[in-house]
């Protein structure tokens, strides 16, 4: 709690800062993440997911913090999530996250896991572009403040992202004030329902703007006439791609997409709409990414099928293949290990 509080304070003060945690820490940080969301303060958090709940299996991997991260805090909140799948992508997304946080003025949570966070991985070189220019977003200078009427929560440009300042920017104007409680566009405290509602509508409008900035999905395979597809994310990528190759050898063609961020953009929605059934591959018991997709796109339960693993080990290509074959219409496949026939248990 102290760590995320310091990140929010430093970010409000104009510094770029982050902290890292795992599932239990994410739970404790939720209230502060709600403050950063509502007060609109740039915040960056790395969450290395492990098997839970409680202490769970602290040295085993899972992808089980998706829902708690996406809706972190009480009240109506939606947090931006990034799903890196390789060490290089962790490096790249780490850099992108600070630009996103500053530009969007909201928490950015990078969801990796213990498979990626603890194990040895072959990786492309981690290369930094020295010509990169940082995107600090909509920050007003002292000269700017002399020219405009500043309202911290005033939507000037129509994209629902407001202008901000750093503390001490102007010698007279205290334009750096922010609030974690209900306020009007000028950051003045209010409990008027219509002004609170207006602010919450703007935050949802900003959610639509955010879709234009976060990393879009990757189409891994797309062929016309194929009515079945898979969605996967994070460290499930390598096994998912391998499983698709094996299924192709079995005579089953499936299209594939890797989700790289939340909120989901229209490309993800169109991909799902264009297929009769979509298998969602993830490493948790409760099909959390599937749940998030259903909630955001208002999908019925029959459209998305779960392929799950939650025994603490990385999901394997054989396990993915077995579950997909069992769920495809008209297919009966004998489990490779009958004693582990339950979904989530596998090789």
Buried (B, 14 or more C-beta within 10 A) or exposed (E): EEBBBEBBEBBBEBEBBBBBBBBBBBBEBBBBBBBBBBBBBBBBBBBBBBBBEEEBEEEBBBBBBBBBBBBBBEEEBBBBBBBBBBBBBBBBBBEBBBBBBBBBBBBBBBBBBBBBBEEEBEEEEEEEEEEEEEBBBBBBEBEBBEEEEBBBBBBEEEBBBBBBBBEEBBEEBEBBEBBBEBBBBEBEEBEEEEBBEBBBEBBEBBBEBBBEBBBBBEEBBEEEEBEBBBBBBBBBBBBBBBBBEBBEEEEBBBBBBBBBBBBBBEBBBEBBEBBEBBBBBBBBBBBBBBBBBBEBBEBEEEBBBBBBBBBBBBBBBBBBBBBBBBBBEEEEBEBEEEEEEEBBBBB
